């Protein structure tokens, strides 16, 4: 059996708008039709806030008494609850502790020797254990499931019989098949490849040297993250078979100044039953983990999109 926050295993009634899955973010929910029976990828650079983004969706759904399953390769139960609780508090969700206990199922990255259900098998991540967890969630009438992070199976999975990329690609196909047969909605998080950073151009560095200010590079050096695309996402051919991809982009995530580092855009790509190519501007408040939408995009964001798209 799984470690679950919920102790009551009765099949409580779940409330959905038909088969549509909502995130609690009004612009995102208006622009998309994310449905049960489908897999959606949530991709972004490392440390861009992918986990915090989907935890906002988890918080919203448990506040509406919808059952949610969460599979984490990166956090154990206590770490997960600490982050989710901070978001629930910030969102002013009443009786959030009770709602978490009643509406959330979780299996995470606990070591095997702790005696808790875990994704590990002989020290390696087991995708079969993740699939067992999904079946268990569905049997408990859970229709919204998150997996954080699929990339972990490529880097930390059992590669004795398959290469890492094969484990990831086969796993994505398994998720697609399971979402259809079990009629669940699966949100799977993925990293984008390294190499999105943009630093100073050679002309900028030459200017510092020419003006006798070469040492200013220590103060003025900055790193940006260019706009990711589908081709930057891990997953090979498997990512083309999912029902939608949501790419999280924080161009200034390396900046220390919160005015810039909080600037975020969610790019909707390859969205079936929804309009692809839409962008939703957000602000990410890292201390609490909360994301808030902004509409329409600000002039600053529009300018940043043009700059980083053309580089």
Backbone torsions as a table, in degrees:
resi	resn	phi	psi	omega
1	UNK	NA	161.6	-178.0
2	UNK	-92.8	152.9	166.2
3	UNK	-72.7	121.3	177.9
4	UNK	-124.8	147.1	173.1
5	UNK	-72.0	-33.4	179.5
6	UNK	-79.1	128.7	178.7
7	UNK	-92.6	-23.8	-178.6
8	UNK	-86.7	117.2	-176.5
9	UNK	-98.3	10.0	176.5
10	UNK	-66.7	151.2	-179.3
11	UNK	-82.5	88.0	-179.9
12	UNK	-71.0	148.0	178.6
13	UNK	-64.1	137.6	-179.7
14	UNK	-107.7	143.0	-174.7
15	UNK	-109.1	118.2	177.7
16	UNK	-131.5	156.1	170.7
17	UNK	-86.4	84.8	-169.7
18	UNK	65.7	-129.1	175.9
19	UNK	-103.3	7.7	-178.4
20	UNK	-76.1	139.0	178.4
21	UNK	-103.7	127.9	-177.2
22	UNK	-103.3	152.7	179.7
23	UNK	-107.8	-15.1	-174.9
24	UNK	87.1	-1.6	175.9
25	UNK	-101.4	112.1	-166.3
26	UNK	-60.3	-45.6	-178.5
27	UNK	-67.6	-39.9	178.5
28	UNK	-63.9	-43.8	-179.3
29	UNK	-68.3	-30.5	177.7
30	UNK	-71.8	-35.4	-173.4
31	UNK	-88.9	-10.6	-176.4
32	UNK	-128.0	158.3	170.5
33	UNK	-128.0	80.9	179.6
34	UNK	-88.4	123.7	-167.4
35	UNK	-120.6	157.3	170.0
36	UNK	-64.4	153.9	-176.6
37	UNK	87.3	13.9	-176.1
38	UNK	-138.6	160.7	174.5
39	UNK	-116.9	134.2	177.4
40	UNK	-124.8	134.0	177.6
41	UNK	-93.8	138.7	172.9
42	UNK	-117.3	109.0	-171.6
43	UNK	-117.5	157.9	177.3
44	UNK	174.3	168.5	178.4
45	UNK	-66.1	158.4	176.5
46	UNK	-57.9	136.3	178.8
47	UNK	68.9	18.3	179.7
48	UNK	-81.9	-14.8	178.5
49	UNK	109.5	19.2	-177.6
50	UNK	-58.9	-47.0	-178.7
51	UNK	-63.0	-44.7	179.2
52	UNK	-62.0	-38.2	178.9
53	UNK	-58.7	-51.8	-176.7
54	UNK	-71.9	-25.2	174.9
55	UNK	-65.8	-28.8	172.0
56	UNK	-63.1	-38.7	178.3
57	UNK	-70.2	-38.1	176.5
58	UNK	-61.2	-47.9	-178.5
59	UNK	-58.7	-43.0	179.1
60	UNK	-61.7	-46.6	-175.0
61	UNK	-69.5	-38.7	178.2
62	UNK	-70.0	-27.7	177.2
63	UNK	-67.3	-24.0	177.6
64	UNK	-96.4	13.4	178.4
65	UNK	61.7	35.7	173.2
66	UNK	-98.7	138.2	-178.8
67	UNK	-76.3	134.3	-176.9
68	UNK	-130.0	135.3	173.6
69	UNK	-109.5	139.0	-178.6
70	UNK	-132.9	125.8	177.7
71	UNK	-113.8	119.5	-176.0
72	UNK	-123.0	126.3	173.4
73	UNK	-90.9	-5.4	-170.7
74	UNK	-115.2	-16.7	-175.9
75	UNK	-132.1	149.0	168.4
76	UNK	-91.9	179.9	-172.8
77	UNK	-61.2	-45.4	-176.6
78	UNK	-65.8	-39.9	178.3
79	UNK	-64.4	-42.6	179.7
80	UNK	-61.9	-47.4	-177.7
81	UNK	-63.9	-34.9	179.1
82	UNK	-62.0	-43.5	-179.6
83	UNK	-71.3	-42.4	-179.3
84	UNK	-65.8	-40.9	179.8
85	UNK	-61.2	-40.4	179.6
86	UNK	-61.1	-40.7	179.6
87	UNK	-69.1	-42.8	179.3
88	UNK	-60.2	-41.6	178.7
89	UNK	-63.4	-45.7	-177.4
90	UNK	-65.3	-33.7	178.9
91	UNK	-83.9	0.6	177.3
92	UNK	57.2	43.6	176.6
93	UNK	-78.7	119.7	-178.0
94	UNK	-71.9	143.6	178.7
95	UNK	51.4	41.0	-174.1
96	UNK	-63.0	-33.7	179.1
97	UNK	-62.3	-42.2	179.0
98	UNK	-67.0	-41.5	-179.0
99	UNK	-66.0	-39.3	176.8
100	UNK	-62.6	-45.0	-178.4
101	UNK	-63.5	-35.6	-174.7
102	UNK	-86.3	-27.1	-166.4
103	UNK	-120.7	4.3	-175.2
104	UNK	-121.2	135.5	170.7
105	UNK	-116.0	144.5	-175.0
106	UNK	-148.4	139.3	166.5
107	UNK	-137.6	135.0	-171.6
108	UNK	-137.9	-155.7	-170.7
109	UNK	-94.8	45.9	175.6
110	UNK	-78.6	144.4	178.7
111	UNK	-70.9	152.9	-176.2
112	UNK	-63.4	-30.4	-174.7
113	UNK	-77.1	-4.3	178.8
114	UNK	-82.8	-10.1	178.9
115	UNK	80.1	9.4	178.5
116	UNK	-100.8	150.8	173.2
117	UNK	-56.0	139.2	-173.1
118	UNK	-148.7	162.2	175.6
119	UNK	-82.9	-6.3	-176.0
120	UNK	-87.3	145.6	173.9
121	UNK	-139.7	114.2	-177.3
122	UNK	53.7	42.2	175.2
123	UNK	81.1	-0.7	179.5
124	UNK	-118.8	153.8	175.7
125	UNK	-71.1	134.9	179.9
126	UNK	-112.1	119.7	178.3
127	UNK	-70.9	-27.9	176.8
128	UNK	-61.5	-35.7	178.3
129	UNK	-67.7	-35.1	176.1
130	UNK	-65.2	-40.9	178.8
131	UNK	-66.6	-38.1	176.0
132	UNK	-61.1	-39.4	179.8
133	UNK	-64.2	-41.6	179.7
134	UNK	-62.0	-43.0	178.1
135	UNK	-62.7	-40.7	179.1
136	UNK	-63.9	-43.4	177.9
137	UNK	-58.3	-46.4	-177.6
138	UNK	-63.7	-38.6	179.1
139	UNK	-62.5	-25.4	178.4
140	UNK	-92.1	13.5	176.1
141	UNK	74.0	24.6	177.5
142	UNK	-88.8	128.7	-175.8
143	UNK	-116.0	-5.5	179.7
144	UNK	-121.2	120.0	-173.6
145	UNK	-132.0	135.7	178.7
146	UNK	-117.2	140.5	175.4
147	UNK	-125.2	119.7	-176.4
148	UNK	-131.3	97.7	26.0
149	UNK	-144.7	133.4	-178.2
150	UNK	-59.5	-33.8	-177.9
151	UNK	-58.4	-24.6	-178.3
152	UNK	-60.4	-33.1	-179.3
153	UNK	-70.1	-25.1	177.4
154	UNK	-74.3	-33.1	-175.2
155	UNK	-100.4	-24.5	-174.2
156	UNK	-127.9	9.8	179.5
157	UNK	-79.6	174.3	179.1
158	UNK	-79.0	105.0	-175.0
159	UNK	-99.2	20.9	180.0
160	UNK	-69.8	-33.3	-177.9
161	UNK	-111.5	-19.5	179.9
162	UNK	-138.3	150.6	173.2
163	UNK	-73.7	160.6	-177.1
164	UNK	-57.4	-44.2	-178.3
165	UNK	-67.1	-29.2	176.9
166	UNK	-70.6	-39.4	176.9
167	UNK	-60.4	-44.0	-178.8
168	UNK	-65.7	-48.0	-177.2
169	UNK	-66.0	-44.2	178.1
170	UNK	-65.3	-37.5	178.9
171	UNK	-63.4	-39.8	178.5
172	UNK	-63.2	-39.4	177.9
173	UNK	-67.0	-38.2	176.1
174	UNK	-60.4	-41.2	179.8
175	UNK	-64.7	-41.1	178.4
176	UNK	-61.1	-45.7	179.8
177	UNK	-63.9	-42.1	-178.8
178	UNK	-68.6	-38.1	-179.9
179	UNK	-61.2	-38.1	-179.8
180	UNK	-73.2	-45.0	-176.2
181	UNK	-72.0	-34.4	-177.8
182	UNK	-95.4	-8.2	-179.3
183	UNK	57.5	49.6	176.3
184	UNK	-117.8	158.4	174.2
185	UNK	-103.2	123.7	-178.2
186	UNK	-114.5	124.1	171.9
187	UNK	-103.8	117.9	-177.6
188	UNK	-114.9	125.7	-179.3
189	UNK	-87.9	144.7	-178.5
190	UNK	-144.6	147.2	172.3
191	UNK	-82.5	156.0	165.9
192	UNK	-95.3	161.9	-177.3
193	UNK	-67.0	156.4	175.8
194	UNK	-68.7	163.5	175.3
195	UNK	103.0	14.4	178.9
196	UNK	-87.8	-5.9	-175.3
197	UNK	-71.6	140.6	174.2
198	UNK	-120.7	123.6	177.4
199	UNK	-113.3	-167.7	-176.6
200	UNK	-60.7	145.2	174.6
201	UNK	-78.8	162.0	-179.9
202	UNK	-60.4	-32.9	-179.5
203	UNK	-66.2	-35.9	178.2
204	UNK	-67.1	-41.4	179.3
205	UNK	-66.4	-42.1	178.2
206	UNK	-60.7	-36.0	179.7
207	UNK	-64.5	-41.4	178.2
208	UNK	-61.5	-42.7	-179.5
209	UNK	-67.2	-44.2	-176.5
210	UNK	-63.6	-33.9	-178.6
211	UNK	-90.7	8.1	177.7
212	UNK	72.5	26.0	-177.9
213	UNK	-122.9	35.9	-176.6
214	UNK	-57.5	-33.2	-178.6
215	UNK	-70.0	-15.5	-179.8
216	UNK	-66.5	-13.8	-179.8
217	UNK	-60.4	-26.4	179.2
218	UNK	-69.8	-29.1	-178.9
219	UNK	-94.0	-34.6	-171.0
220	UNK	-101.1	-5.8	-178.4
221	UNK	-66.1	131.2	-179.6
222	UNK	-134.8	155.4	177.4
223	UNK	-127.5	127.5	177.4
224	UNK	-109.8	161.5	173.3
225	UNK	-111.7	119.3	179.9
226	UNK	-71.1	165.0	-177.4
227	UNK	-66.1	119.6	179.2
228	UNK	-73.1	156.6	175.4
229	UNK	-129.1	173.9	-179.6
230	UNK	-58.5	-35.4	-178.0
231	UNK	-66.6	-17.9	179.5
232	UNK	-83.4	-9.6	-173.0
233	UNK	-88.5	138.9	173.4
234	UNK	-65.9	159.4	174.1
235	UNK	127.4	-10.9	176.9
236	UNK	57.7	-141.0	-177.2
237	UNK	-67.6	-23.2	-177.8
238	UNK	-59.5	-32.9	-176.2
239	UNK	-70.8	-18.4	178.8
240	UNK	-79.6	-10.7	-176.6
241	UNK	-96.7	-8.7	-178.4
242	UNK	-77.7	169.5	-175.1
243	UNK	-88.6	-5.8	177.7
244	UNK	177.0	154.2	178.4
245	UNK	-130.4	128.7	176.3
246	UNK	-114.3	119.1	-174.8
247	UNK	-107.9	121.8	179.2
248	UNK	-91.0	126.9	-176.6
249	UNK	-128.8	118.1	173.6
250	UNK	-120.3	91.8	-173.6
251	UNK	-61.2	-27.4	-176.7
252	UNK	-109.3	26.4	-173.5
253	UNK	-64.5	-18.8	178.2
254	UNK	-84.5	-8.8	-178.6
255	UNK	-75.5	147.0	177.1
256	UNK	-85.7	-23.1	-177.6
257	UNK	-78.2	122.4	-173.7
258	UNK	-64.8	-26.6	179.3
259	UNK	-57.3	-33.5	-179.4
260	UNK	-99.1	-41.8	-174.4
261	UNK	-64.5	-22.9	-179.1
262	UNK	-80.4	-13.7	-177.8
263	UNK	-65.9	125.4	-172.4
264	UNK	-140.9	146.9	172.0
265	UNK	-133.0	135.5	173.9
266	UNK	-103.2	117.3	-176.5
267	UNK	-98.3	123.9	179.7
268	UNK	-94.6	114.1	-175.6
269	UNK	-126.4	143.6	173.7
270	UNK	53.1	43.4	-177.4
271	UNK	-92.7	111.3	175.5
272	UNK	-76.6	145.0	-178.6
273	UNK	65.4	10.1	178.9
274	UNK	-145.5	164.3	177.8
275	UNK	-78.3	121.2	175.4
276	UNK	-84.4	165.6	177.0
277	UNK	83.3	4.2	177.0
278	UNK	-85.0	149.9	176.8
279	UNK	-121.1	138.7	176.9
280	UNK	-121.3	116.8	-179.7
281	UNK	-81.3	140.0	-179.1
282	UNK	-138.0	170.5	168.3
283	UNK	-123.9	135.2	-178.4
284	UNK	-112.4	120.4	-179.6
285	UNK	-103.9	96.3	-168.3
286	UNK	-60.2	-35.0	-176.6
287	UNK	-64.0	-39.8	179.6
288	UNK	-95.5	-20.4	-177.4
289	UNK	84.8	7.4	-175.1
290	UNK	-86.1	138.0	171.2
291	UNK	-108.5	139.1	176.0
292	UNK	-130.7	135.9	-178.1
293	UNK	-78.2	150.7	172.3
294	UNK	-131.9	131.3	-179.1
295	UNK	-145.9	133.7	-2.4
296	UNK	-79.8	173.3	178.7
297	UNK	-57.4	140.1	-179.7
298	UNK	-72.9	159.0	176.6
299	UNK	-56.6	-35.8	179.4
300	UNK	-61.9	-44.1	-179.7
301	UNK	-66.9	-40.9	178.3
302	UNK	-58.8	-41.8	179.6
303	UNK	-66.1	-40.9	179.5
304	UNK	-63.5	-40.8	178.3
305	UNK	-58.4	-44.8	-178.8
306	UNK	-64.5	-43.3	-177.3
307	UNK	-63.6	-51.2	-171.9
308	UNK	-79.6	-22.0	176.3
309	UNK	-73.0	-32.9	-176.7
310	UNK	-86.9	-2.3	179.7
311	UNK	-100.0	NA	NA
